Amino acid sequence: MKRIKKIVKVLALLLVLLVVIILLFYRQEAYRLYKVVTFFEPENISENFREVASIFPIRQVPKSTRTHSFPYAKKALMLPESFNHNDSIVHTQSYLDYTVTDALLVIHQDSIIYENYSNGFQPTDTHISFSMSKSVISALIGIAIEEGHIKGIENTVTEYLPEFAGTGYDGVRIKDVLQMSSGVRFNEDYSDFYSDINIMGRYFAIGKPMRKFAKTLVREREPGTYNHYVSIDTQVLGMILTEATGMSISEYMHKKLWEPIGAESDAFWIIDNEGMEFAVGGLNCTAKDYAKIGQLFLDSGRWNGKQVVPVAWVKASVTPDAPHVMPGLRPNARSKDGYGYQWWIPLGADDEFNAQGIYTQFIYVDPDKDMVIVKLSSNHHFKTDTTGYFHDHEIALYRTISDQLGPLNETETSLLAN
């Protein structure tokens, strides 16, 4: 009996020693995995969204050498006390508090008319964008095509990434990937612990390359026939971009986007252990620099008289061009909103479009009103939303703000068109 107890004691000590060794060699990966699993806990979520650089490896995108600051309008906007949604009156401040709004910024006619920060955020703090990153990747793809690095959207993924032959992306057009119609099988349910999107997050957290994960996906439908939001599609676009330009996403973004639009602050991308940016949703920057992205697209890709993103690309990015990406309830899509090249077109839109990220991040653009709204949030209620509650309320709020501004006069409309 004494011998058995001694063996058990030795085995227990060996187990403890093994755990210690694992923690010593993989402590960073273990810490990152822990932070990812607890990233959205209500008590820490705002801080985590602000302190991403202390959790993940990153690559910086330096601010512009010729920074641009939006001026403040002479007359500030008063937010509406309430807004209507489905015949229900919603109290604006209560809704902003409930969605844990970290920053809200309204730009009208190139000037700030409303600005507010909460939950410890300051104007100079970066905030993770999540899927708003996708719209930035799309802009960079458009620039790369204009410069000849990428032949065109009719070319296929495997022409640039031959290693993807035999995967779900084999022979898929770049256009279909841009329009979230790649046809690959992917479960984007954030409330399901075992969904592809959550497995992908944990995969990334322990340092595994996104390239390897993307290769595991298989085809479910004929590409270009069904609008199914698949986050990893954007990672594939990011890989095409780096292969075609010979630059990292961060380098290309700094040279072709961040420098020209006068970004006021350094941005950064989360990167995996191979140094590849998390194109799916890893961009972090300030509210004002997110607003510049919206303003750039509002102005048809021009900034201070210089064409940064091709006009035709901007138009195509926010103009659905096939039945499966048109706004409205339809059998060939999972969303009622329309979709362009990594930009959303809300149901009932006149000319509005927006970039969206989980946990209620928005860049909302209304060209008719010459208005851009940026909302950055730490909405820990997001995972419980299975009906589109937050999305629908956000659009209703933005449209109410837009209605307060009134129509542009003829001179203003002419200037915006030109």
Backbone hydrogen bonds in HBPLUS format (Angstrom, degrees):
<---DONOR---> <-ACCEPTOR-->    atom                        ^
c    i                          cat <-CA-CA->   ^        H-A-AA   ^      H-
h    n   atom  resd res      DA  || num        DHA   H-A  angle D-A-AA Bond
n    s   type  num  typ     dist DA aas  dist angle  dist       angle   num
A0005-LYS N   A0001-MET O   2.98 MM   4  6.29 162.2  2.02 152.1 156.6     1
A0006-LYS N   A0002-LYS O   2.92 MM   4  6.14 150.4  2.01 143.1 151.6     2
A0007-ILE N   A0003-ARG O   2.96 MM   4  6.24 154.4  2.03 146.4 153.0     3
A0008-VAL N   A0004-ILE O   2.90 MM   4  6.16 162.9  1.93 154.0 158.5     4
A0009-LYS N   A0005-LYS O   2.92 MM   4  6.11 155.9  1.98 144.4 151.1     5
A0010-VAL N   A0006-LYS O   2.94 MM   4  6.20 156.3  2.00 147.0 153.2     6
A0011-LEU N   A0007-ILE O   2.87 MM   4  6.13 161.4  1.90 152.7 157.9     7
A0012-ALA N   A0008-VAL O   2.90 MM   4  6.10 153.6  1.97 146.7 154.1     8
A0013-LEU N   A0009-LYS O   2.97 MM   4  6.24 154.2  2.04 145.4 152.2     9
A0014-LEU N   A0010-VAL O   2.87 MM   4  6.15 154.0  1.93 148.7 156.5    10
A0015-LEU N   A0011-LEU O   2.89 MM   4  6.12 151.2  1.97 145.3 153.1    11
A0016-VAL N   A0012-ALA O   3.00 MM   4  6.28 159.6  2.04 147.3 152.3    12
A0017-LEU N   A0013-LEU O   2.88 MM   4  6.10 158.8  1.93 146.5 152.9    13
A0018-LEU N   A0014-LEU O   2.82 MM   4  6.05 152.0  1.90 145.3 153.1    14
A0019-VAL N   A0015-LEU O   2.95 MM   4  6.24 158.1  2.00 150.2 155.6    15
A0020-VAL N   A0016-VAL O   2.92 MM   4  6.20 156.6  1.98 149.6 156.2    16
A0021-ILE N   A0017-LEU O   2.90 MM   4  6.17 157.8  1.95 149.4 155.3    17
A0022-ILE N   A0018-LEU O   2.93 MM   4  6.17 162.5  1.96 151.2 155.9    18
A0023-LEU N   A0019-VAL O   2.92 MM   4  6.14 161.0  1.96 148.6 154.0    19
A0024-LEU N   A0020-VAL O   2.89 MM   4  6.12 149.3  1.99 146.1 154.9    20
A0025-PHE N   A0021-ILE O   3.01 MM   4  6.24 160.3  2.05 153.3 157.5    21
A0026-TYR N   A0022-ILE O   2.76 MM   4  5.71 147.9  1.87 150.3 159.9    22
A0027-ARG N   A0023-LEU O   2.81 MM   4  4.63  98.8  2.48 134.8 136.2    23
A0030-ALA N   A0026-TYR O   2.80 MM   4  6.01 161.0  1.84 157.0 163.3    24
A0031-TYR N   A0027-ARG O   2.82 MM   4  5.95 153.8  1.89 143.6 150.9    25
A0032-ARG N   A0028-GLN O   2.87 MM   4  6.10 160.5  1.91 148.5 154.0    26
A0033-LEU N   A0029-GLU O   2.86 MM   4  6.06 159.7  1.90 148.6 154.3    27
A0034-TYR N   A0030-ALA O   2.94 MM   4  6.13 157.9  1.99 144.6 150.8    28
A0035-LYS N   A0031-TYR O   2.87 MM   4  6.14 158.6  1.92 149.8 155.9    29
A0036-VAL N   A0032-ARG O   2.86 MM   4  6.10 152.8  1.93 150.3 157.6    30
A0037-VAL N   A0033-LEU O   2.99 MM   4  6.18 166.8  2.00 151.8 155.0    31
A0038-THR N   A0034-TYR O   2.97 MM   4  6.15 148.0  2.07 145.7 154.8    32
A0039-PHE N   A0035-LYS O   2.66 MM   4  5.20  96.0  2.37 133.1 150.1    33
A0039-PHE N   A0036-VAL O   3.24 MM   3  4.76 161.4  2.28  96.0 101.3    34
A0041-GLU N   A0038-THR O   3.20 MM   3  5.46 170.2  2.21 116.6 116.7    35
A0044-ASN N   A0041-GLU O   2.98 MM   3  5.71 154.5  2.04 126.7 133.8    36
A0045-ILE N   A0041-GLU O   2.98 MM   4  5.59 128.2  2.26 157.0 167.6    37
A0048-ASN N   A0044-ASN O   2.87 MM   4  6.03 161.3  1.91 161.4 167.8    38
A0049-PHE N   A0045-ILE O   2.94 MM   4  6.17 158.0  1.99 152.5 157.7    39
A0050-ARG N   A0046-SER O   3.13 MM   4  6.32 131.9  2.38 138.2 150.5    40
A0050-ARG N   A0047-GLU O   3.11 MM   3  5.09 133.4  2.33  95.2 108.3    41
A0051-GLU N   A0047-GLU O   2.86 MM   4  5.98 137.1  2.04 146.8 159.4    42
A0128-ILE N   A0049-PHE O   3.38 MM  79  5.61 146.3  2.50 135.0 144.3    43
A0054-SER N   A0051-GLU O   3.01 MM   3  5.65 155.7  2.07 118.2 125.3    44
A0055-ILE N   A0052-VAL O   2.94 MM   3  5.30 161.0  1.97 114.6 120.9    45
A0056-PHE N   A0052-VAL O   3.12 MM   4  6.31 164.6  2.15 171.0 173.9    46
A0271-ILE N   A0057-PRO O   2.98 MM 214  5.76 163.2  2.01 141.8 141.6    47
A0059-ARG N   A0269-TRP O   2.88 MM 210  5.39 146.4  2.00 150.1 160.8    48
A0269-TRP N   A0059-ARG O   2.97 MM 210  5.39 160.1  2.01 147.8 151.3    49
A0061-VAL N   A0267-ALA O   2.75 MM 206  4.91 168.2  1.76 136.1 133.1    50
A0267-ALA N   A0061-VAL O   2.90 MM 206  4.91 163.0  1.93 148.5 148.4    51
A0064-SER N   A0263-ALA O   3.01 MM 199  5.10 154.0  2.08 131.7 140.1    52
A0068-HIS N   A0262-GLY O   2.79 MM 194  4.64 162.4  1.82 131.1 125.0    53
A0112-ILE N   A0071-PRO O   2.76 MM  41  6.16 163.0  1.78 158.1 161.4    54
A0073-ALA N   A0112-ILE O   2.96 MM  39  5.70 172.5  1.96 141.0 143.3    55
A0077-LEU N   A0113-ILE O   2.59 MM  36  5.17 176.3  1.59 147.5 146.6    56
A0092-THR N   A0081-GLU O   2.96 MM  11  5.52 156.9  2.02 125.6 131.9    57
A0083-PHE N   A0090-VAL O   2.92 MM   7  5.32 149.1  2.02 143.5 153.4    58
A0090-VAL N   A0083-PHE O   2.76 MM   7  5.32 168.1  1.77 163.2 167.4    59
A0085-HIS N   A0088-SER O   2.84 MM   3  5.18 156.4  1.89 147.8 155.9    60
A0088-SER N   A0085-HIS O   2.90 MM   3  5.18 152.5  1.98 110.5 119.7    61
A0095-TYR N   A0091-HIS O   2.97 MM   4  6.19 154.2  2.03 154.3 162.4    62
A0096-LEU N   A0092-THR O   2.88 MM   4  6.20 160.0  1.92 156.3 162.1    63
A0097-ASP N   A0093-GLN O   2.90 MM   4  6.08 156.3  1.96 146.9 153.2    64
A0098-TYR N   A0094-SER O   2.88 MM   4  6.03 156.6  1.93 144.4 151.3    65
A0099-THR N   A0095-TYR O   2.98 MM   4  6.18 151.6  2.06 150.0 156.5    66
A0101-THR N   A0096-LEU O   3.11 MM   5  5.46 153.2  2.19 157.3 162.4    67
A0100-VAL N   A0097-ASP O   3.02 MM   3  4.98 157.6  2.07 105.7 110.3    68
A0378-SER N   A0100-VAL O   2.85 MM 278  5.23 155.8  1.90 143.1 150.9    69
A0102-ASP N   A0376-LEU O   2.71 MM 274  5.47 138.2  1.88 137.8 151.3    70
A0118-SER N   A0102-ASP O   2.88 MM  16  4.76 157.7  1.93 129.2 131.9    71
A0103-ALA N   A0376-LEU O   3.07 MM 273  5.04 154.0  2.14 142.0 140.8    72
A0376-LEU N   A0103-ALA O   2.92 MM 273  5.04 163.8  1.95 143.5 148.7    73
A0104-LEU N   A0116-ASN O   2.92 MM  12  5.36 152.3  1.99 155.0 159.7    74
A0116-ASN N   A0104-LEU O   2.95 MM  12  5.36 142.3  2.10 148.9 158.3    75
A0105-LEU N   A0374-VAL O   2.93 MM 269  5.12 158.5  1.97 151.5 156.9    76
A0374-VAL N   A0105-LEU O   2.86 MM 269  5.12 161.7  1.89 150.4 156.2    77
A0106-VAL N   A0114-TYR O   2.91 MM   8  5.02 163.6  1.94 142.7 142.6    78
A0113-ILE N   A0106-VAL O   2.94 MM   7  5.77 167.8  1.96 159.8 163.9    79
A0107-ILE N   A0372-VAL O   2.76 MM 265  5.04 173.6  1.76 161.3 163.6    80
A0372-VAL N   A0107-ILE O   2.89 MM 265  5.04 154.9  1.95 142.7 149.8    81
A0108-HIS N   A0111-SER O   2.79 MM   3  5.36 160.2  1.83 160.5 159.4    82
A0111-SER N   A0108-HIS O   3.09 MM   3  5.36 155.5  2.16 108.7 116.3    83
A0109-GLN N   A0370-ASP O   2.91 MM 261  5.35 165.1  1.93 157.0 162.0    84
A0121-PHE N   A0118-SER O   3.08 MM   3  5.52 166.6  2.10 118.7 121.3    85
A0125-ASP N   A0122-GLN O   3.01 MM   3  5.35 166.5  2.02 118.6 122.9    86
A0127-HIS N   A0285-CYS O   2.93 MM 158  5.65 148.3  2.03 134.2 136.3    87
A0129-SER N   A0283-LEU O   2.92 MM 154  5.69 156.3  1.98 176.9 173.2    88
A0132-MET N   A0129-SER O   3.34 MM   3  5.32 169.8  2.35 120.4 119.5    89
A0133-SER N   A0130-PHE O   3.00 MM   3  6.04 168.1  2.02 131.0 134.4    90
A0134-LYS N   A0131-SER O   3.06 MM   3  5.38 146.1  2.17 105.0 113.2    91
A0135-SER N   A0132-MET O   3.17 MM   3  5.66 134.0  2.40 109.4 118.8    92
A0136-VAL N   A0133-SER O   3.02 MM   3  5.22 125.2  2.33 101.3 115.6    93
A0137-ILE N   A0133-SER O   3.02 MM   4  6.40 157.9  2.07 155.5 161.9    94
A0138-SER N   A0134-LYS O   2.99 MM   4  6.28 156.2  2.05 147.1 153.5    95
A0139-ALA N   A0135-SER O   3.13 MM   4  6.40 154.3  2.20 138.9 144.9    96
A0140-LEU N   A0136-VAL O   3.06 MM   4  6.40 157.1  2.11 151.4 157.2    97
A0141-ILE N   A0137-ILE O   2.91 MM   4  6.23 148.8  2.01 149.9 159.2    98
A0142-GLY N   A0138-SER O   2.98 MM   4  6.29 157.3  2.03 152.5 158.2    99
A0143-ILE N   A0139-ALA O   3.05 MM   4  6.38 151.1  2.13 146.2 153.8   100
A0144-ALA N   A0140-LEU O   2.91 MM   4  6.11 158.2  1.96 145.8 152.1   101
A0145-ILE N   A0141-ILE O   2.94 MM   4  6.23 147.7  2.05 149.1 157.3   102
A0146-GLU N   A0142-GLY O   3.11 MM   4  6.32 159.8  2.15 142.4 147.8   103
A0147-GLU N   A0143-ILE O   2.94 MM   4  6.22 146.1  2.05 147.6 157.2   104
A0149-HIS N   A0144-ALA O   2.91 MM   5  5.24 133.0  2.13 162.7 162.1   105
A0150-ILE N   A0144-ALA O   3.37 MM   6  5.85 157.2  2.43 114.6 115.7   106
A0148-GLY N   A0145-ILE O   3.02 MM   3  5.04 152.7  2.09 101.6 110.4   107
A0155-ASN N   A0152-GLY O   3.26 MM   3  5.72 158.1  2.31 107.9 114.3   108
A0175-LYS N   A0153-ILE O   2.93 MM  22  4.78 147.2  2.04 146.3 135.9   109
A0174-ILE N   A0155-ASN O   2.87 MM  19  6.07 156.7  1.93 172.9 165.1   110
A0159-GLU N   A0156-THR O   3.22 MM   3  5.42 150.0  2.31 101.6 110.4   111
A0157-VAL N   A0172-VAL O   2.85 MM  15  5.77 153.0  1.92 160.5 165.7   112
A0160-TYR N   A0157-VAL O   3.03 MM   3  5.67 147.3  2.14 115.4 123.7   113
A0161-LEU N   A0157-VAL O   2.79 MM   4  5.87 146.1  1.90 144.9 155.3   114
A0164-PHE N   A0161-LEU O   2.90 MM   3  5.79 169.3  1.91 130.7 133.7   115
A0165-ALA N   A0162-PRO O   3.14 MM   3  5.73 158.7  2.19 120.4 121.0   116
A0167-THR N   A0164-PHE O   3.07 MM   3  5.44 159.2  2.12 133.1 132.7   117
A0170-ASP N   A0167-THR O   3.17 MM   3  5.45 169.2  2.18 115.4 117.2   118
A0168-GLY N   A0217-LEU O   2.89 MM  49  5.46 146.4  2.01 144.8 139.0   119
A0172-VAL N   A0169-TYR O   3.21 MM   3  5.33 174.7  2.21 122.2 122.5   120
A0177-VAL N   A0173-ARG O   3.27 MM   4  6.67 149.1  2.37 144.4 152.6   121
A0178-LEU N   A0174-ILE O   2.89 MM   4  6.20 159.3  1.94 154.5 160.4   122
A0179-GLN N   A0175-LYS O   3.00 MM   4  6.23 147.5  2.10 146.9 155.4   123
A0181-SER N   A0176-ASP O   2.75 MM   5  4.85 161.4  1.79 167.7 163.0   124
A0180-MET N   A0177-VAL O   3.19 MM   3  5.18 159.1  2.24 111.5 111.2   125
A0228-HIS N   A0180-MET O   2.94 MM  48  5.77 139.1  2.11 162.0 174.4   126
A0224-GLY N   A0181-SER O   2.80 MM  43  5.05 170.8  1.80 155.1 158.4   127
A0220-GLU N   A0183-GLY O   2.62 MM  37  5.52 169.3  1.63 159.6 162.9   128
A0221-ARG N   A0183-GLY O   2.93 MM  38  4.48 160.8  1.97 131.1 136.1   129
A0185-ARG N   A0218-VAL O   2.82 MM  33  5.88 162.9  1.85 170.4 170.4   130
A0197-ILE N   A0187-ASN O   3.11 MM  10  6.41 154.7  2.18 171.2 167.1   131
A0192-ASP N   A0189-ASP O   3.27 MM   3  5.58 159.3  2.31 107.5 113.7   132
A0195-SER N   A0192-ASP O   3.02 MM   3  5.25 168.3  2.04 117.9 118.5   133
A0199-ILE N   A0195-SER O   2.89 MM   4  6.13 159.7  1.93 157.0 163.6   134
A0200-MET N   A0196-ASP O   2.77 MM   4  5.89 157.0  1.82 148.7 155.5   135
A0201-GLY N   A0197-ILE O   3.12 MM   4  6.33 148.1  2.22 133.4 141.2   136
A0202-ARG N   A0198-ASN O   3.10 MM   4  6.39 158.0  2.15 147.2 151.7   137
A0203-TYR N   A0199-ILE O   2.81 MM   4  5.97 154.5  1.87 150.3 158.7   138
A0204-PHE N   A0200-MET O   2.86 MM   4  6.10 157.5  1.91 150.2 155.4   139
A0205-ALA N   A0201-GLY O   2.96 MM   4  6.13 149.9  2.05 138.9 147.8   140
A0206-ILE N   A0202-ARG O   3.24 MM   4  6.51 147.2  2.35 148.5 152.9   141
A0208-LYS N   A0203-TYR O   3.21 MM   5  5.72 141.9  2.36 167.3 156.3   142
A0207-GLY N   A0204-PHE O   2.91 MM   3  5.15 157.7  1.96 111.9 116.6   143
A0213-PHE N   A0209-PRO O   3.39 MM   4  6.82 155.9  2.45 143.0 149.3   144
A0214-ALA N   A0210-MET O   2.91 MM   4  6.13 165.4  1.93 156.3 159.5   145
A0215-LYS N   A0211-ARG O   3.28 MM   4  6.50 142.8  2.43 140.3 148.9   146
A0216-THR N   A0213-PHE O   2.96 MM   3  5.47 157.2  2.02 114.5 121.8   147
A0217-LEU N   A0214-ALA O   3.35 MM   3  5.82 165.7  2.37 112.2 116.3   148
A0227-ASN N   A0332-ASN O   2.98 MM 105  6.39 159.2  2.02 146.3 145.1   149
A0334-ARG N   A0227-ASN O   3.18 MM 107  6.52 149.8  2.27 174.8 169.1   150
A0233-ASP N   A0230-VAL O   2.98 MM   3  5.64 153.4  2.05 118.9 126.9   151
A0234-THR N   A0231-SER O   3.03 MM   3  5.88 141.7  2.18 122.8 129.0   152
A0235-GLN N   A0232-ILE O   2.98 MM   3  4.97 123.0  2.32  95.4 110.8   153
A0236-VAL N   A0232-ILE O   3.15 MM   4  6.55 150.3  2.24 151.1 158.2   154
A0237-LEU N   A0233-ASP O   3.08 MM   4  6.52 150.9  2.17 143.6 151.8   155
A0238-GLY N   A0234-THR O   2.89 MM   4  6.19 152.5  1.97 145.2 152.6   156
A0239-MET N   A0235-GLN O   2.97 MM   4  6.30 147.7  2.08 144.3 152.8   157
A0240-ILE N   A0236-VAL O   2.94 MM   4  6.26 154.7  2.01 149.7 156.6   158
A0241-LEU N   A0237-LEU O   2.93 MM   4  6.18 157.0  1.98 148.5 155.0   159
A0242-THR N   A0238-GLY O   3.06 MM   4  6.35 159.1  2.10 147.6 151.8   160
A0243-GLU N   A0239-MET O   3.00 MM   4  6.15 161.4  2.03 148.2 153.6   161
A0244-ALA N   A0240-ILE O   2.86 MM   4  5.96 160.4  1.90 152.9 158.5   162
A0245-THR N   A0241-LEU O   3.00 MM   4  6.02 161.4  2.03 150.1 154.6   163
A0246-GLY N   A0242-THR O   2.94 MM   4  5.46 142.0  2.09 135.0 144.0   164
A0252-TYR N   A0248-SER O   3.03 MM   4  6.25 171.7  2.04 158.1 160.0   165
A0253-MET N   A0249-ILE O   2.83 MM   4  5.89 157.8  1.87 150.3 157.3   166
A0254-HIS N   A0250-SER O   2.96 MM   4  6.11 157.8  2.01 145.5 151.3   167
A0255-LYS N   A0251-GLU O   3.07 MM   4  6.28 167.3  2.09 151.1 154.2   168
A0256-LYS N   A0252-TYR O   2.88 MM   4  5.85 167.4  1.89 153.2 157.2   169
A0257-LEU N   A0253-MET O   2.85 MM   4  5.13 144.5  1.98 135.9 141.9   170
A0258-TRP N   A0253-MET O   2.79 MM   5  6.01 163.7  1.81 149.9 155.5   171
A0259-GLU N   A0254-HIS O   2.96 MM   5  5.66 151.1  2.05 146.3 150.0   172
A0261-ILE N   A0257-LEU O   3.13 MM   4  6.20 159.6  2.18 154.1 158.5   173
A0263-ALA N   A0258-TRP O   3.19 MM   5  5.38 169.0  2.20 163.6 162.6   174
A0262-GLY N   A0259-GLU O   3.28 MM   3  5.50 163.4  2.31 110.6 115.1   175
A0268-PHE N   A0284-ASN O   3.06 MM  16  5.37 148.1  2.17 145.3 153.2   176
A0284-ASN N   A0268-PHE O   2.82 MM  16  5.37 143.4  1.96 158.8 170.3   177
A0270-ILE N   A0282-GLY O   3.02 MM  12  5.00 145.3  2.14 124.5 134.9   178
A0278-PHE N   A0270-ILE O   2.80 MM   8  5.61 153.6  1.87 158.3 155.8   179
A0272-ASP N   A0276-MET O   2.86 MM   4  5.40 151.9  1.93 139.9 146.6   180
A0275-GLY N   A0272-ASP O   2.88 MM   3  5.27 161.4  1.92 116.2 121.1   181
A0279-ALA N   A0277-GLU O   2.93 MM   2  5.47 125.4  2.23 107.4  91.2   182
A0281-GLY N   A0278-PHE O   3.17 MM   3  6.09 147.1  2.28 122.5 127.5   183
A0282-GLY N   A0278-PHE O   2.75 MM   4  4.86 138.9  1.92 177.7 168.5   184
A0290-TYR N   A0286-THR O   2.98 MM   4  6.30 150.8  2.06 150.4 159.2   185
A0291-ALA N   A0287-ALA O   2.95 MM   4  6.22 149.3  2.05 143.4 152.3   186
A0292-LYS N   A0288-LYS O   3.16 MM   4  6.47 135.0  2.37 132.1 143.1   187
A0293-ILE N   A0290-TYR O   3.06 MM   3  5.28 125.7  2.37  99.8 113.3   188
A0294-GLY N   A0290-TYR O   3.25 MM   4  6.72 156.5  2.31 148.3 153.9   189
A0295-GLN N   A0291-ALA O   2.81 MM   4  6.08 158.5  1.85 151.0 157.5   190
A0296-LEU N   A0292-LYS O   2.82 MM   4  5.93 152.3  1.89 144.4 151.6   191
A0297-PHE N   A0293-ILE O   3.20 MM   4  6.51 156.6  2.26 146.6 151.3   192
A0298-LEU N   A0294-GLY O   2.87 MM   4  6.11 148.3  1.97 146.2 156.5   193
A0299-ASP N   A0295-GLN O   2.95 MM   4  6.12 148.7  2.04 145.0 152.3   194
A0301-GLY N   A0296-LEU O   2.74 MM   5  5.01 149.7  1.83 154.1 154.5   195
A0300-SER N   A0297-PHE O   3.21 MM   3  5.02 145.9  2.33 110.0 106.5   196
A0302-ARG N   A0299-ASP O   3.11 MM   3  5.59 166.4  2.13 118.0 122.3   197
A0308-VAL N   A0301-GLY O   2.81 MM   7  5.55 148.1  1.91 156.6 160.8   198
A0309-VAL N   A0301-GLY O   3.15 MM   8  4.50 163.2  2.18 125.4 130.6   199
A0303-TRP N   A0306-LYS O   2.76 MM   3  5.22 152.8  1.83 144.8 153.9   200
A0306-LYS N   A0303-TRP O   2.98 MM   3  5.22 164.9  2.00 114.1 117.9   201
A0313-TRP N   A0310-PRO O   3.05 MM   3  5.22 121.8  2.40  99.1 113.8   202
A0314-VAL N   A0310-PRO O   3.07 MM   4  6.45 158.6  2.12 156.4 161.9   203
A0315-LYS N   A0311-VAL O   3.04 MM   4  6.33 169.5  2.05 158.6 160.8   204
A0316-ALA N   A0312-ALA O   2.97 MM   4  6.11 163.7  1.99 145.1 150.0   205
A0317-SER N   A0313-TRP O   2.82 MM   4  5.89 145.5  1.93 145.3 155.3   206
A0318-VAL N   A0315-LYS O   3.29 MM   3  5.60 141.2  2.45 102.9 112.3   207
A0319-THR N   A0316-ALA O   3.43 MM   3  5.09 172.6  2.43 100.7 101.9   208
A0341-TYR N   A0317-SER O   2.94 MM  24  4.26 145.3  2.06 104.6 115.1   209
A0325-VAL N   A0322-ALA O   3.03 MM   3  5.63 159.7  2.07 121.5 127.9   210
A0339-TYR N   A0325-VAL O   2.88 MM  14  5.08 154.8  1.94 141.9 144.0   211
A0328-GLY N   A0336-LYS O   2.61 MM   8  4.67 178.3  1.61 150.2 149.8   212
A0338-GLY N   A0345-ILE O   2.71 MM   7  4.67 151.8  1.78 162.3 152.3   213
A0345-ILE N   A0338-GLY O   2.98 MM   7  4.67 165.6  2.00 121.5 120.7   214
A0340-GLY N   A0343-TRP O   2.88 MM   3  5.22 169.1  1.89 159.7 161.3   215
A0344-TRP N   A0354-ASN O   2.86 MM  10  5.21 168.2  1.87 167.3 164.2   216
A0354-ASN N   A0344-TRP O   2.90 MM  10  5.21 154.0  1.97 143.0 148.5   217
A0349-ALA N   A0346-PRO O   3.06 MM   3  5.48 138.2  2.24 143.0 138.7   218
A0353-PHE N   A0365-VAL O   3.14 MM  12  5.51 152.3  2.22 148.3 155.3   219
A0365-VAL N   A0353-PHE O   2.92 MM  12  5.51 169.3  1.93 177.0 176.4   220
A0355-ALA N   A0363-ILE O   2.90 MM   8  5.06 153.3  1.97 140.0 148.2   221
A0363-ILE N   A0355-ALA O   3.00 MM   8  5.06 152.3  2.08 140.7 143.0   222
A0357-GLY N   A0361-GLN O   2.87 MM   4  4.63 145.8  1.99 135.7 133.0   223
A0361-GLN N   A0357-GLY O   3.04 MM   4  4.63 165.9  2.06 135.2 133.3   224
A0379-ASN N   A0359-TYR O   3.45 MM  20  4.80 160.7  2.49 130.4 125.0   225
A0362-PHE N   A0375-LYS O   2.90 MM  13  5.15 152.7  1.98 147.7 153.5   226
A0375-LYS N   A0362-PHE O   3.02 MM  13  5.15 160.2  2.06 140.1 145.4   227
A0364-TYR N   A0373-ILE O   2.78 MM   9  5.02 167.7  1.80 155.5 158.5   228
A0373-ILE N   A0364-TYR O   2.82 MM   9  5.02 160.5  1.86 148.0 154.5   229
A0366-ASP N   A0371-MET O   2.95 MM   5  5.26 171.1  1.96 155.2 156.8   230
A0369-LYS N   A0366-ASP O   3.07 MM   3  5.62 139.2  2.25 113.9 124.0   231
A0371-MET N   A0366-ASP O   3.21 MM   5  5.26 167.8  2.22 134.1 137.9   232
A0370-ASP N   A0367-PRO O   2.94 MM   3  4.69 155.1  2.01 100.2 108.3   233
A0380-HIS N   A0378-SER O   2.85 MM   2  5.90 112.2  2.32 118.4 102.8   234
A0382-PHE N   A0379-ASN O   3.03 MM   3  5.70 166.4  2.05 122.6 126.1   235
A0384-THR N   A0381-HIS O   3.01 MM   3  5.78 153.1  2.09 123.5 131.1   236
A0385-ASP N   A0382-PHE O   2.98 MM   3  5.44 164.1  2.00 118.5 123.6   237
A0392-ASP N   A0388-GLY O   2.96 MM   4  6.05 173.7  1.97 160.2 162.0   238
A0393-HIS N   A0389-TYR O   3.03 MM   4  6.18 155.8  2.09 148.2 155.2   239
A0394-GLU N   A0390-PHE O   2.83 MM   4  5.99 157.3  1.89 155.1 161.3   240
A0395-ILE N   A0391-HIS O   3.11 MM   4  6.38 168.5  2.12 156.4 157.9   241
A0396-ALA N   A0392-ASP O   3.07 MM   4  6.22 157.5  2.12 141.4 148.0   242
A0397-LEU N   A0393-HIS O   2.88 MM   4  6.08 156.3  1.94 148.2 154.3   243
A0398-TYR N   A0394-GLU O   2.93 MM   4  6.21 167.1  1.95 159.2 161.9   244
A0399-ARG N   A0395-ILE O   2.96 MM   4  6.10 158.1  2.01 149.3 155.3   245
A0400-THR N   A0396-ALA O   3.05 MM   4  6.20 143.2  2.19 139.2 148.9   246
A0400-THR N   A0397-LEU O   3.13 MM   3  5.10 121.8  2.48  93.7 108.5   247
A0401-ILE N   A0397-LEU O   2.99 MM   4  6.33 157.0  2.04 152.7 158.6   248
A0402-SER N   A0398-TYR O   2.90 MM   4  6.12 159.4  1.94 146.5 152.7   249
A0403-ASP N   A0399-ARG O   2.91 MM   4  6.07 153.3  1.98 140.8 147.5   250
A0404-GLN N   A0400-THR O   3.24 MM   4  6.50 139.7  2.41 139.9 149.2   251
A0404-GLN N   A0401-ILE O   3.12 MM   3  5.27 130.6  2.38  98.8 111.8   252
A0405-LEU N   A0402-SER O   3.03 MM   3  5.45 144.8  2.16 108.5 118.3   253
A0413-THR N   A0409-ASN O   2.92 MM   4  6.13 159.8  1.96 157.6 164.0   254
A0414-SER N   A0410-GLU O   2.97 MM   4  6.12 153.3  2.04 144.4 151.3   255
A0415-LEU N   A0411-THR O   2.97 MM   4  6.23 157.9  2.02 150.0 155.8   256
A0416-LEU N   A0412-GLU O   2.97 MM   4  6.16 156.5  2.02 147.3 153.5   257
A0417-ALA N   A0413-THR O   3.01 MM   4  6.20 153.7  2.08 143.2 150.3   258
A0418-ASN N   A0414-SER O   3.12 MM   4  6.31 140.1  2.28 141.3 151.4   259
